[in-house]
Amino acid sequence: MALIKSAELFGLLEDFGPLLIEDRFQGSTPALETAARRIVSEAIHLMLEELQPNLWEQCLERCVDYGHTFSPTIEMEALPELLHGEAVAVDMALTTVMGRIRGDVTEHQAQHVLALMDRLRLPLWTDVLARPGILDGALADTVRHRDGQQRLPLPVGIGHHRFVNDVTPEELNAALGELDAARRRTGQDIGPVAGLVGAGEAA
């Protein structure tokens, strides 16, 4: 929700996210309790803000589908190594890079996002991504569930989004190459990183 709806929430995650993970969101100090409540309540509020007007999914362009274009296939293929939220995080890392390739996300913003995800112990990569055609198949499956169109939400900067329907295999391959290089720079070159159940959803 932070990446596509709220730069303010992103800032809170930057300031307090790693500390809250260490604290297991228990609020052991007044500052951490306040931050935990703000982050969780804001994420819930933003999610409900999107879902409430579209309960029957009459509009299939849903920004809450962010992180859920490639992740269903990634999650199934990576079992049992990846939890659901971790697969969503990998999807978000990939689409952040796609946004950078398209010029909707600056290089600085993309590095900022990926660095925060790494600090939050979220994986940027799984070796499943190295399998030929895995993303093409994942996108084709998503298109079947979105009434024949990609309707792919991509980030615009940090805190905004837009939908695209023109993603190509060549673009996916380019994004994979950039993501692979980025995760190696963070040191995530030894496979998936164990995180928190559902942790990718708030980010």
C-alpha positions in Angstrom: 0.0 0.0 0.0 2.9 2.4 0.7 4.4 1.9 -2.7 1.3 2.6 -4.7 -0.8 4.8 -2.3 1.1 6.6 0.4 4.6 8.1 0.5 3.8 8.9 4.1 3.4 5.2 5.0 6.6 4.5 3.1 8.3 7.0 5.3 7.0 5.4 8.4 8.3 2.0 7.2 11.7 3.6 6.5 11.9 5.2 10.0 10.4 2.4 12.1 10.0 -0.8 10.0 13.3 -2.6 10.9 12.9 -1.6 14.6 9.4 -2.9 14.7 10.4 -6.2 13.1 13.1 -6.6 15.8 10.4 -5.7 18.4 7.9 -8.1 16.7 5.4 -5.2 16.6 5.0 -5.5 20.4 5.3 -1.8 21.1 7.9 -2.2 23.8 8.4 1.6 23.9 5.9 4.4 23.5 7.5 5.4 20.2 7.4 1.9 18.8 3.8 1.4 19.9 2.7 4.6 18.3 4.6 3.7 15.1 3.1 0.2 15.0 -0.4 1.5 15.4 0.0 4.2 12.7 1.5 1.7 10.2 -1.1 -1.0 10.7 -4.0 1.4 10.8 -2.9 3.4 7.8 -2.3 0.2 5.7 -5.8 -1.1 6.7 -7.4 2.3 5.9 -5.8 2.5 2.5 -6.8 -1.0 1.6 -10.4 -0.4 2.7 -10.5 2.9 0.8 -9.8 0.9 -2.4 -12.0 -2.1 -1.7 -15.2 -0.5 -0.3 -16.4 1.2 -3.5 -15.7 -1.9 -5.6 -16.9 -4.8 -3.4 -18.3 -6.7 -6.4 -15.2 -6.1 -8.5 -17.1 -4.4 -11.3 -13.9 -2.4 -12.0 -11.0 -4.8 -12.7 -8.4 -2.1 -12.5 -7.6 -2.5 -8.8 -4.5 -1.1 -7.4 -4.7 -3.5 -4.5 -3.8 -6.2 -7.1 -0.3 -4.7 -6.9 2.1 -7.4 -6.0 -0.4 -10.1 -7.1 0.3 -10.3 -10.9 3.3 -12.6 -10.8 3.3 -13.7 -7.2 0.6 -16.5 -7.5 2.8 -18.4 -9.9 6.0 -17.6 -8.0 4.4 -18.7 -4.8 3.2 -22.0 -6.2 6.5 -22.8 -8.0 8.7 -21.8 -5.0 6.8 -23.8 -2.3 7.8 -24.4 0.4 10.7 -21.8 0.3 8.5 -18.7 0.0 5.6 -17.6 2.2 2.8 -15.7 0.6 4.0 -12.3 1.6 7.5 -13.0 0.4 6.2 -14.0 -3.0 4.3 -10.7 -3.1 7.5 -8.9 -2.1 9.3 -10.4 -5.1 6.5 -9.3 -7.4 6.8 -5.8 -6.0 10.6 -5.7 -6.4 10.1 -6.8 -10.0 7.4 -4.3 -10.8 9.4 -1.5 -9.2 12.2 -2.3 -11.6 9.7 -2.3 -14.5 8.5 1.2 -13.4 12.1 2.3 -13.5 12.6 0.9 -17.0 9.5 2.8 -18.1 10.7 6.0 -16.6 7.8 6.2 -14.0 10.3 5.5 -11.1 13.6 7.2 -11.0 16.8 5.2 -10.4 17.1 6.8 -7.0 13.6 5.9 -6.0 14.0 2.3 -7.2 17.2 1.9 -5.2 15.4 3.4 -2.2 12.5 1.0 -2.5 14.7 -2.1 -2.9 16.9 -1.1 -0.1 14.0 -0.7 2.3 12.6 -4.0 1.3 15.9 -5.6 2.0 16.1 -3.8 5.4 12.6 -5.2 6.2 14.0 -8.7 5.5 11.8 -9.2 2.4 13.3 -11.2 -0.5 13.9 -9.5 -3.8 14.5 -12.7 -5.7 13.8 -16.4 -5.9 15.6 -18.8 -8.2 12.2 -19.6 -9.7 12.6 -16.4 -11.7 15.5 -18.0 -13.6 13.2 -20.6 -15.1 12.6 -19.8 -18.8 9.1 -18.4 -19.5 8.0 -18.4 -15.9 6.9 -14.7 -15.9 5.3 -15.0 -19.4 3.2 -17.8 -18.1 2.4 -16.0 -14.9 1.2 -12.9 -16.8 -0.9 -15.0 -19.2 -2.6 -16.6 -16.2 -3.3 -13.2 -14.7 -4.8 -12.0 -18.0 -7.3 -14.8 -17.9 -8.4 -13.7 -14.4 -8.6 -10.0 -15.5 -11.0 -10.5 -18.3 -8.5 -10.7 -21.1 -6.3 -7.7 -20.2 -3.2 -7.3 -18.2 -4.5 -4.4 -16.0 -1.1 -4.4 -14.4 -0.6 -1.8 -11.6 2.9 -0.3 -11.7 4.3 2.3 -9.3 4.7 5.9 -10.3 7.3 7.3 -8.0 6.7 6.3 -4.4 3.0 6.5 -3.4 1.3 6.6 -6.8 0.4 4.1 -9.5 -0.9 3.6 -13.0 -2.2 0.6 -15.0 -0.6 -0.8 -18.1 -1.7 -3.4 -20.7 1.4 -3.5 -22.9 4.0 -5.5 -21.0 6.1 -7.6 -23.4 8.4 -10.6 -22.8 11.3 -8.4 -23.7 10.4 -6.0 -21.0 10.1 -8.8 -18.5 13.5 -10.2 -19.4 15.1 -6.7 -19.0 13.5 -6.3 -15.6 14.7 -9.7 -14.5 18.3 -8.8 -15.5 18.1 -5.5 -13.5 16.5 -7.2 -10.5 19.1 -9.9 -10.5 21.9 -7.3 -10.4 20.1 -5.3 -7.7 19.6 -8.2 -5.4 23.3 -9.1 -5.8 24.2 -5.6 -4.7 22.2 -6.1 -1.5 23.9 -9.4 -0.9 20.7 -11.4 -1.6 22.5 -13.9 -3.8 22.0 -17.0 -1.7 18.3 -17.7 -2.4 15.1 -16.5 -0.6 15.4 -14.6 2.7 13.1 -15.8 5.5 10.8 -13.0 6.5 7.5 -12.5 8.3 4.2 -14.1 7.3 2.4 -11.6 5.1 5.1 -9.0 5.6 5.1 -8.0 1.9 1.4 -6.9 2.1 2.0 -3.7 4.1 4.9 -2.6 1.9 
